[in-house]
Amino acid sequence: MLVATLSKRLLRVGQAKRCGLSLRSFSDAKDKDLVLTSIDGDTGVATITMNQAPVNSLSLEMCQAITTAIKEVESQPEIQSLVLASSLPGVFCAGLDITELHKPDEKRLTDFWHSFQQIYFDLYGSRLATIAAIAGHAPAAGCMLALSCDYRIMVSGAGSKKPSTIGLNETKLGIVAPSWLGYQYIDTIGQRQAELGLSLGLLHQPEQALAIGLVDELVPREEVLSRAQAEAVKWGKIPAKARLASKMLARKARLDHLAATRKEDNDFFRSFVTNETAQKIIDGYLQSLSKKKS
Ligand SMILES: CCCCC/C=C\C/C=C\CC/C=C/CC(=O)SCCNC(=O)CCNC(=O)[C@H](O)C(C)(C)COP(=O)(O)OP(=O)(O)OC[C@H]1O[C@@H](n2cnc3c(N)ncnc32)[C@H](O)[C@@H]1OP(=O)(O)O
């Protein structure tokens, strides 16, 4: 068995193959390595690292790559826990790729939202214990990725001139988070904090995020990944069936609801985004992002 036979080293999938290990179901170096999957041979902890420069924004392909990586890890029965991380300094995930929403092709837009919903099903509903290693900004759908995990470890803001932020800031952009994402927020930080955060489109600095329960721990930047992997070991030792049943107590009704209304949710999203007013907002927002650079 993989976890029993490997010495303590991290394996990328390509390396595993070269070592003659049976990992044929894992994604290899295709899709420009939008995500990288590694497994610690000693602990059996898998790490999925988002790797789409400059900001890990969630394009259709990125959403699909994340889902594929989760499914591939889940298909390995000896793996019980997963860390979701970013390879980019300072950014966990910048949320949806806004260019997907700008003057979209309707078919691609439908597929795009479907693939984003799929991450919710696969990560929020995963049989694995999931730990988010948030070493940078996590706005909007980036926050959703973190909320979909079981435990969140964020880089501390102490001493940083420009601390990372996390939150559902859609309102500030003139758009509204979908209800299933809103409920993830409410279920995690409680009704009052979620109402404040959603209404005002707040992005929280790490210390605030810890205070309202949006993240569970803060650590120095250089410790985020190792601390997340250590936490994943702890979670991986909890009896798996009992752990999953407990997770589903809180999440099953939410997952079932989106499953039942998935098409409606997608139809609403498509009509919302293709509306002229929304397109103006998206156009303006894209310009503001590129102006920031110049
Ligand atoms: C009533 C019922 C309603 C039901 C509603 C149903 C449907 C509703 C419809 C829509 C819901 C939509 C849900 C949306 C969720 C989202 O995720 S929207 C995306 C929100 N994300 C953001 O606002 C983040 C924007 N980015 C940043 O703030 C910063 O980039 C950063 C993450 C803080 C990093 O800053 P940094 O200084 O390091 O980098 P730059 O800003 O210089 O960016 C570098 C480069 O990347 C481009 N870029 C950044 N973010 C995005 C993005 N999200 N998508 C695409 N591209 C992005 C940026 O433009 C720069 O590009 P360059 O100029 O070409 O280098």
The ligand as a MOL file (V3000), in Angstrom:
LIG
                    3D

  0  0  0     0  0            999 V3000
M  V30 BEGIN CTAB
M  V30 COUNTS 65 67 0 0 0
M  V30 BEGIN ATOM
M  V30 1 C -30.9410 37.5760 -5.0680 0
M  V30 2 C -30.3630 36.1940 -5.2730 0
M  V30 3 C -28.9990 36.2900 -5.9020 0
M  V30 4 C -28.5050 34.9210 -6.3260 0
M  V30 5 C -27.1950 35.1560 -7.0140 0
M  V30 6 C -26.8790 34.1380 -8.0350 0
M  V30 7 C -25.9310 34.4050 -8.8560 0
M  V30 8 C -25.1790 35.6660 -8.6090 0
M  V30 9 C -24.2090 36.0040 -9.6440 0
M  V30 10 C -22.9630 36.0040 -9.3960 0
M  V30 11 C -22.4100 35.5320 -8.1340 0
M  V30 12 C -21.0300 35.6650 -8.3400 0
M  V30 13 C -20.2330 35.1700 -7.1950 0
M  V30 14 C -19.0080 35.6910 -7.2460 0
M  V30 15 C -17.9930 35.2160 -6.3730 0
M  V30 16 C -16.6320 35.7060 -6.8170 0
M  V30 17 O -15.7040 35.0360 -6.5440 0
M  V30 18 S -16.4690 37.1560 -7.7100 0
M  V30 19 C -14.7180 37.4380 -7.7180 0
M  V30 20 C -14.3500 38.2460 -6.5420 0
M  V30 21 N -12.9230 38.3980 -6.4450 0
M  V30 22 C -12.3670 39.5410 -6.1640 0
M  V30 23 O -13.0270 40.5600 -5.9960 0
M  V30 24 C -10.8670 39.5640 -6.0780 0
M  V30 25 C -10.2480 40.5090 -7.0270 0
M  V30 26 N -8.8030 40.4830 -6.9110 0
M  V30 27 C -8.1540 41.1110 -5.9190 0
M  V30 28 O -8.7280 41.7050 -5.0390 0
M  V30 29 C -6.6630 41.0180 -5.9550 0
M  V30 30 O -6.2660 40.5900 -7.2330 0
M  V30 31 C -6.0340 40.0830 -4.8960 0
M  V30 32 C -6.6610 38.7080 -4.9140 0
M  V30 33 C -6.1980 40.7220 -3.5020 0
M  V30 34 C -4.5160 39.9280 -5.1730 0
M  V30 35 O -3.9320 41.1980 -5.2640 0
M  V30 36 P -2.5230 41.3680 -5.9890 0
M  V30 37 O -2.1300 42.7900 -5.7850 0
M  V30 38 O -1.5990 40.3100 -5.5470 0
M  V30 39 O -2.8080 41.0520 -7.5200 0
M  V30 40 P -3.4790 42.0090 -8.6100 0
M  V30 41 O -4.7100 42.6320 -8.0710 0
M  V30 42 O -2.4480 42.9100 -9.1630 0
M  V30 43 O -3.9370 40.9600 -9.6940 0
M  V30 44 C -2.9950 40.3020 -10.5190 0
M  V30 45 C -3.6670 39.9870 -11.8350 0
M  V30 46 O -4.7530 39.0820 -11.5880 0
M  V30 47 C -5.9620 39.6350 -12.1110 0
M  V30 48 N -7.0780 39.2180 -11.2470 0
M  V30 49 C -7.1870 39.4210 -9.9490 0
M  V30 50 N -8.3030 38.8700 -9.4660 0
M  V30 51 C -8.9230 38.3020 -10.5100 0
M  V30 52 C -10.1320 37.5560 -10.6440 0
M  V30 53 N -10.9330 37.2820 -9.6130 0
M  V30 54 N -10.4620 37.1250 -11.8730 0
M  V30 55 C -9.6620 37.3890 -12.9480 0
M  V30 56 N -8.4930 38.0830 -12.8620 0
M  V30 57 C -8.1440 38.5200 -11.6560 0
M  V30 58 C -5.7360 41.1160 -12.0970 0
M  V30 59 O -6.5770 41.7590 -13.0100 0
M  V30 60 C -4.2920 41.1920 -12.4940 0
M  V30 61 O -4.2280 40.9640 -13.8940 0
M  V30 62 P -3.1710 41.7610 -14.7970 0
M  V30 63 O -3.5080 43.2170 -14.6340 0
M  V30 64 O -3.4120 41.2520 -16.1750 0
M  V30 65 O -1.8270 41.4050 -14.2520 0
M  V30 END ATOM
M  V30 BEGIN BOND
M  V30 1 1 1 2
M  V30 2 1 2 3
M  V30 3 1 3 4
M  V30 4 1 4 5
M  V30 5 1 5 6
M  V30 6 2 6 7
M  V30 7 1 7 8
M  V30 8 1 8 9
M  V30 9 2 9 10
M  V30 10 1 10 11
M  V30 11 1 11 12
M  V30 12 1 12 13
M  V30 13 2 13 14
M  V30 14 1 14 15
M  V30 15 1 15 16
M  V30 16 2 16 17
M  V30 17 1 16 18
M  V30 18 1 18 19
M  V30 19 1 19 20
M  V30 20 1 20 21
M  V30 21 1 21 22
M  V30 22 2 22 23
M  V30 23 1 22 24
M  V30 24 1 24 25
M  V30 25 1 25 26
M  V30 26 1 26 27
M  V30 27 2 27 28
M  V30 28 1 27 29
M  V30 29 1 29 30
M  V30 30 1 29 31
M  V30 31 1 31 32
M  V30 32 1 31 33
M  V30 33 1 31 34
M  V30 34 1 34 35
M  V30 35 1 35 36
M  V30 36 2 36 37
M  V30 37 1 36 38
M  V30 38 1 36 39
M  V30 39 1 39 40
M  V30 40 2 40 41
M  V30 41 1 40 42
M  V30 42 1 40 43
M  V30 43 1 43 44
M  V30 44 1 44 45
M  V30 45 1 45 46
M  V30 46 1 45 60
M  V30 47 1 46 47
M  V30 48 1 47 48
M  V30 49 1 47 58
M  V30 50 1 48 49
M  V30 51 1 48 57
M  V30 52 2 49 50
M  V30 53 1 50 51
M  V30 54 1 51 52
M  V30 55 2 51 57
M  V30 56 1 52 53
M  V30 57 2 52 54
M  V30 58 1 54 55
M  V30 59 2 55 56
M  V30 60 1 56 57
M  V30 61 1 58 59
M  V30 62 1 58 60
M  V30 63 1 60 61
M  V30 64 1 61 62
M  V30 65 2 62 63
M  V30 66 1 62 64
M  V30 67 1 62 65
M  V30 END BOND
M  V30 END CTAB
M  END
